[in-house]
């Protein structure tokens, strides 16, 4: 939603400007990283110039390490946000994917460029063209996530950020 995008942008800018912040963690509420965009918003005109692609670029350009703490699901735009992060930590039960193709859409926030760079073209093409959701264990094997944990994902992501 526009509210989430604005909050993400504002939080990233505040963290970047605060010298006491050494690293940034992006974490979803209620055990879910992000299910992606609300498709009902696709037909309404974009307001305030907020778009997912530039926010992901802001994450990627951050001079401070940005860690995605993925719990539950990271689908569509949610996975694209995680792809923009410098590190990705996933809970063992997390699932990731780019399901927009199942409704006739391609990932539009540069996921089609970031995913192949991270996991290679064959694996990325499979994910992009099938919309298949992959479990955290497969994401780790592919190199999509840096670590899979069974405990508190946010705490593990903070620990990883502190190491970086």
C-alpha positions as YAML, in Angstrom:
chain: A
units: angstrom
residues:
- id: 1
  name: UNK
  ca: [0.00, 0.00, 0.00]
- id: 2
  name: UNK
  ca: [1.03, 3.60, -0.34]
- id: 3
  name: UNK
  ca: [1.12, 3.86, 3.45]
- id: 4
  name: UNK
  ca: [3.63, 1.01, 3.73]
- id: 5
  name: UNK
  ca: [5.79, 2.38, 0.91]
- id: 6
  name: UNK
  ca: [5.86, 5.83, 2.50]
- id: 7
  name: UNK
  ca: [6.70, 4.41, 5.93]
- id: 8
  name: UNK
  ca: [9.49, 2.31, 4.42]
- id: 9
  name: UNK
  ca: [10.95, 5.27, 2.57]
- id: 10
  name: UNK
  ca: [10.70, 7.54, 5.63]
- id: 11
  name: UNK
  ca: [12.29, 4.93, 7.90]
- id: 12
  name: UNK
  ca: [15.16, 4.30, 5.49]
- id: 13
  name: UNK
  ca: [15.90, 8.01, 5.17]
- id: 14
  name: UNK
  ca: [15.77, 8.55, 8.95]
- id: 15
  name: UNK
  ca: [18.09, 5.60, 9.57]
- id: 16
  name: UNK
  ca: [20.53, 6.78, 6.89]
- id: 17
  name: UNK
  ca: [20.69, 10.25, 8.42]
- id: 18
  name: UNK
  ca: [21.09, 9.08, 12.04]
- id: 19
  name: UNK
  ca: [24.78, 8.58, 12.90]
- id: 20
  name: UNK
  ca: [23.85, 6.31, 15.83]
- id: 21
  name: UNK
  ca: [22.27, 3.79, 13.43]
- id: 22
  name: UNK
  ca: [24.93, 1.34, 12.23]
- id: 23
  name: UNK
  ca: [22.69, -1.09, 10.31]
- id: 24
  name: UNK
  ca: [19.07, -1.35, 9.18]
- id: 25
  name: UNK
  ca: [16.71, -4.32, 9.48]
- id: 26
  name: UNK
  ca: [13.51, -4.65, 7.46]
- id: 27
  name: UNK
  ca: [10.99, -6.88, 9.17]
- id: 28
  name: UNK
  ca: [7.27, -7.51, 8.64]
- id: 29
  name: UNK
  ca: [4.53, -7.56, 11.24]
- id: 30
  name: UNK
  ca: [2.60, -10.58, 12.46]
- id: 31
  name: UNK
  ca: [5.06, -13.19, 11.23]
- id: 32
  name: UNK
  ca: [4.92, -12.18, 7.58]
- id: 33
  name: UNK
  ca: [7.62, -10.28, 5.74]
- id: 34
  name: UNK
  ca: [5.40, -9.06, 2.88]
- id: 35
  name: UNK
  ca: [2.82, -10.58, 0.58]
- id: 36
  name: UNK
  ca: [3.62, -7.93, -2.02]
- id: 37
  name: UNK
  ca: [1.40, -5.32, -3.58]
- id: 38
  name: UNK
  ca: [-2.32, -5.05, -3.16]
- id: 39
  name: UNK
  ca: [-3.45, -5.71, -6.74]
- id: 40
  name: UNK
  ca: [-6.55, -3.58, -6.22]
- id: 41
  name: UNK
  ca: [-4.20, -0.58, -6.30]
- id: 42
  name: UNK
  ca: [-2.88, -1.42, -9.78]
- id: 43
  name: UNK
  ca: [-5.85, 0.25, -11.49]
- id: 44
  name: UNK
  ca: [-5.78, 3.45, -9.43]
- id: 45
  name: UNK
  ca: [-3.50, 6.33, -10.38]
- id: 46
  name: UNK
  ca: [-0.23, 6.52, -8.50]
- id: 47
  name: UNK
  ca: [-0.29, 9.22, -5.86]
- id: 48
  name: UNK
  ca: [2.54, 11.19, -4.31]
- id: 49
  name: UNK
  ca: [5.07, 9.72, -6.75]
- id: 50
  name: UNK
  ca: [5.74, 6.77, -4.43]
- id: 51
  name: UNK
  ca: [6.79, 3.62, -6.27]
- id: 52
  name: UNK
  ca: [8.42, 0.41, -5.13]
- id: 53
  name: UNK
  ca: [11.36, 0.45, -7.57]
- id: 54
  name: UNK
  ca: [12.93, 3.68, -6.29]
- id: 55
  name: UNK
  ca: [12.51, 2.56, -2.68]
- id: 56
  name: UNK
  ca: [14.31, -0.71, -3.43]
- id: 57
  name: UNK
  ca: [17.07, 1.29, -5.13]
- id: 58
  name: UNK
  ca: [17.29, 3.41, -1.96]
- id: 59
  name: UNK
  ca: [17.76, 0.20, 0.07]
- id: 60
  name: UNK
  ca: [20.39, -1.10, -2.34]
- id: 61
  name: UNK
  ca: [22.36, 2.19, -2.29]
- id: 62
  name: UNK
  ca: [22.37, 2.44, 1.50]
- id: 63
  name: UNK
  ca: [25.85, 2.96, 2.92]
- id: 64
  name: UNK
  ca: [24.69, 1.13, 6.03]
- id: 65
  name: UNK
  ca: [24.08, -2.63, 5.81]
- id: 66
  name: UNK
  ca: [20.42, -3.50, 5.29]
- id: 67
  name: UNK
  ca: [19.21, -6.93, 6.41]
- id: 68
  name: UNK
  ca: [15.85, -8.45, 5.49]
- id: 69
  name: UNK
  ca: [14.41, -10.63, 8.28]
- id: 70
  name: UNK
  ca: [12.01, -12.86, 6.36]
- id: 71
  name: UNK
  ca: [9.31, -14.70, 8.26]
- id: 72
  name: UNK
  ca: [6.20, -16.26, 6.79]
- id: 73
  name: UNK
  ca: [6.10, -15.10, 3.21]
- id: 74
  name: UNK
  ca: [8.05, -12.76, 0.95]
- id: 75
  name: UNK
  ca: [6.09, -12.69, -2.28]
- id: 76
  name: UNK
  ca: [6.08, -10.37, -5.28]
- id: 77
  name: UNK
  ca: [7.08, -6.88, -4.23]
- id: 78
  name: UNK
  ca: [7.95, -8.24, -0.79]
- id: 79
  name: UNK
  ca: [10.59, -10.50, -2.28]
- id: 80
  name: UNK
  ca: [11.78, -7.63, -4.46]
- id: 81
  name: UNK
  ca: [12.31, -5.55, -1.31]
- id: 82
  name: UNK
  ca: [14.37, -8.41, 0.16]
- id: 83
  name: UNK
  ca: [16.38, -8.63, -3.09]
- id: 84
  name: UNK
  ca: [17.38, -4.97, -2.64]
- id: 85
  name: UNK
  ca: [18.75, -5.68, 0.84]
- id: 86
  name: UNK
  ca: [22.43, -6.42, 1.34]
- id: 87
  name: UNK
  ca: [21.68, -9.55, 3.39]
- id: 88
  name: UNK
  ca: [18.66, -11.81, 3.75]
- id: 89
  name: UNK
  ca: [17.87, -13.90, 6.83]
- id: 90
  name: UNK
  ca: [14.91, -16.33, 6.64]
- id: 91
  name: UNK
  ca: [13.00, -18.38, 9.14]
- id: 92
  name: UNK
  ca: [13.00, -22.09, 8.30]
- id: 93
  name: UNK
  ca: [9.25, -21.95, 7.57]
- id: 94
  name: UNK
  ca: [9.46, -18.91, 5.27]
- id: 95
  name: UNK
  ca: [8.42, -19.14, 1.62]
- id: 96
  name: UNK
  ca: [9.48, -16.82, -1.19]
- id: 97
  name: UNK
  ca: [8.33, -16.26, -4.75]
- id: 98
  name: UNK
  ca: [7.24, -13.97, -7.54]
- id: 99
  name: UNK
  ca: [3.63, -15.09, -8.10]
- id: 100
  name: UNK
  ca: [2.51, -12.14, -10.23]
- id: 101
  name: UNK
  ca: [2.97, -14.19, -13.41]
- id: 102
  name: UNK
  ca: [0.00, -16.31, -12.36]
- id: 103
  name: UNK
  ca: [-2.24, -13.28, -12.97]
- id: 104
  name: UNK
  ca: [-0.44, -12.21, -16.14]
- id: 105
  name: UNK
  ca: [2.08, -9.74, -14.70]
- id: 106
  name: UNK
  ca: [5.88, -9.72, -14.56]
- id: 107
  name: UNK
  ca: [7.79, -8.52, -11.49]
- id: 108
  name: UNK
  ca: [7.98, -4.77, -12.01]
- id: 109
  name: UNK
  ca: [10.37, -3.50, -9.34]
- id: 110
  name: UNK
  ca: [13.53, -4.77, -11.03]
- id: 111
  name: UNK
  ca: [13.15, -8.26, -9.56]
- id: 112
  name: UNK
  ca: [13.74, -9.64, -13.04]
- id: 113
  name: UNK
  ca: [17.23, -8.09, -12.90]
- id: 114
  name: UNK
  ca: [18.18, -8.59, -9.25]
- id: 115
  name: UNK
  ca: [17.07, -12.21, -8.93]
- id: 116
  name: UNK
  ca: [19.23, -13.59, -11.81]
- id: 117
  name: UNK
  ca: [22.25, -11.67, -10.49]
- id: 118
  name: UNK
  ca: [21.78, -13.33, -7.13]
- id: 119
  name: UNK
  ca: [20.83, -16.92, -7.99]
- id: 120
  name: UNK
  ca: [21.72, -17.31, -11.67]
- id: 121
  name: UNK
  ca: [19.59, -17.17, -14.80]
- id: 122
  name: UNK
  ca: [18.16, -20.74, -14.88]
- id: 123
  name: UNK
  ca: [16.84, -20.69, -11.31]
- id: 124
  name: UNK
  ca: [15.60, -17.11, -11.66]
- id: 125
  name: UNK
  ca: [13.77, -17.89, -14.90]
- id: 126
  name: UNK
  ca: [12.03, -20.78, -13.18]
- id: 127
  name: UNK
  ca: [10.86, -18.57, -10.33]
- id: 128
  name: UNK
  ca: [9.86, -15.66, -12.57]
- id: 129
  name: UNK
  ca: [7.97, -17.67, -15.19]
- id: 130
  name: UNK
  ca: [6.19, -20.20, -12.93]
- id: 131
  name: UNK
  ca: [5.31, -18.08, -9.90]
- id: 132
  name: UNK
  ca: [6.42, -21.02, -7.75]
- id: 133
  name: UNK
  ca: [6.90, -20.34, -4.02]
- id: 134
  name: UNK
  ca: [10.13, -21.82, -2.71]
- id: 135
  name: UNK
  ca: [10.85, -22.83, 0.89]
- id: 136
  name: UNK
  ca: [13.66, -21.25, 2.88]
- id: 137
  name: UNK
  ca: [15.82, -24.37, 2.57]
- id: 138
  name: UNK
  ca: [15.74, -24.14, -1.24]
- id: 139
  name: UNK
  ca: [16.30, -20.38, -1.10]
- id: 140
  name: UNK
  ca: [19.45, -21.02, 0.94]
- id: 141
  name: UNK
  ca: [20.74, -23.60, -1.57]
- id: 142
  name: UNK
  ca: [20.10, -21.17, -4.44]
- id: 143
  name: UNK
  ca: [21.83, -18.29, -2.63]
- id: 144
  name: UNK
  ca: [18.65, -16.25, -2.34]
- id: 145
  name: UNK
  ca: [19.08, -16.01, 1.43]
- id: 146
  name: UNK
  ca: [22.29, -15.86, 3.42]
- id: 147
  name: UNK
  ca: [21.09, -17.83, 6.42]
- id: 148
  name: UNK
  ca: [18.08, -19.85, 7.60]
- id: 149
  name: UNK
  ca: [17.21, -19.94, 11.29]
- id: 150
  name: UNK
  ca: [14.74, -21.81, 13.47]
- id: 151
  name: UNK
  ca: [14.71, -19.23, 16.26]
- id: 152
  name: UNK
  ca: [13.64, -15.59, 16.32]
- id: 153
  name: UNK
  ca: [14.41, -14.24, 12.87]
- id: 154
  name: UNK
  ca: [14.58, -10.60, 13.95]
- id: 155
  name: UNK
  ca: [17.13, -11.35, 16.68]
- id: 156
  name: UNK
  ca: [19.20, -13.42, 14.24]
- id: 157
  name: UNK
  ca: [19.06, -10.59, 11.69]
- id: 158
  name: UNK
  ca: [20.20, -8.07, 14.32]
- id: 159
  name: UNK
  ca: [23.08, -10.40, 15.22]
- id: 160
  name: UNK
  ca: [24.03, -10.67, 11.53]
- id: 161
  name: UNK
  ca: [23.84, -6.88, 11.09]
- id: 162
  name: UNK
  ca: [26.08, -6.37, 14.14]
- id: 163
  name: UNK
  ca: [28.65, -8.75, 12.66]
- id: 164
  name: UNK
  ca: [28.67, -6.77, 9.41]
...
